[in-house]
Each structure stands twice: as C-alpha cells, then as structure tokens.
Amino acid sequence: MKDNKERITEIIEDMGGSGALATLLHVSQAVVCNWRGRGEIPRRYWQAIIRESGGAVNAARLAGVEE
C-alpha cells in the first residue's frame, strides 16, 4: 500500500507534473510541491483535478481509499 506522499506524487505526475498542475489550478508551483510534501491535496481543488484528468484521477484516489 502506498503512503500518502507516494500517492500524491503519482497524481501530480499523472497531471503532467507540478508545473502543469500549478498552471491548471492557477496556483504557484511551490504550492503544488507543498502538497506533495504534506501528502495531501486540498479538497477545494479536487473537482478541477478530476475534470481535467480525463478519468485518470477520481475522488477515491484523491482521498486515498482506492488502491
């Protein structure tokens, strides 16, 4: 089972990396890097990530309940 940091890192990479995700969400790249370090993406960004991922990311994956 992956830990939270590994899971968030995979999601960020699936979204094109920290720079691409930051651009998509209109936040700084440092903000996305902080999420990676904390192992958590704030819920207010989940809908945009789910929508823009084309099905690669869902709420269960963001919450860490799907492996």
N, C-alpha and C positions, 0 to 999 in steps of 0.2 A: 504494500500500500504506500502510495506517495505521501510525503509530508506536504503541508500547505505551501511552502516556498517552491517546491518542485512543481506542484500543480499550477500555481500562479505563473511560474516561469514558462511552463508549456502553453498556457493560454495566451500569454503575451507574445510568445514566439509564433503561435498559430495565427495571431492577428497581424503578423508582419514585423514584430519586434517592438521595442519600447518607443522608438521614434515614430513609427507608423501609428501605433495605438494612441500615442500622445496627440498627434495631429488629428486623428479621427475624433477624439474626445475633447479637443480644444483645451488640453492641459499641457503643462511642461513635461518634457521627458524625465526630469527629476522626480516629478510626482509619480509617474509610472514605475520608475526604479524604486521608489519608496514602497509601492505596493508589493513589488517583488520581494523586497527585504522584509516586509511585515507578513507576507504570505496571505494577503487579503486585498481584494478589490472592493471599494465601497459600493454598496447596493445601488446608489443613485446612477452608476454607470452601467449596470448590468443590461438594461434594455437596449442601449445603444450597441453594446458588445454583441449581444445575442442577435440583434437585427443585422449588424454588419458582418457577422461571421459566416453567414450563408449556411447555417446549420451545424457548423463545427463546434460551437460553444452553446451550451444551454444553461438554464438556471441551476440544475442539479450539479453540473460540472463546476460552475462558479461557486456554489455552496460547499463543494467537496463531498457530496453524498453519492456521487457516481464514480465508479472506478472501472 
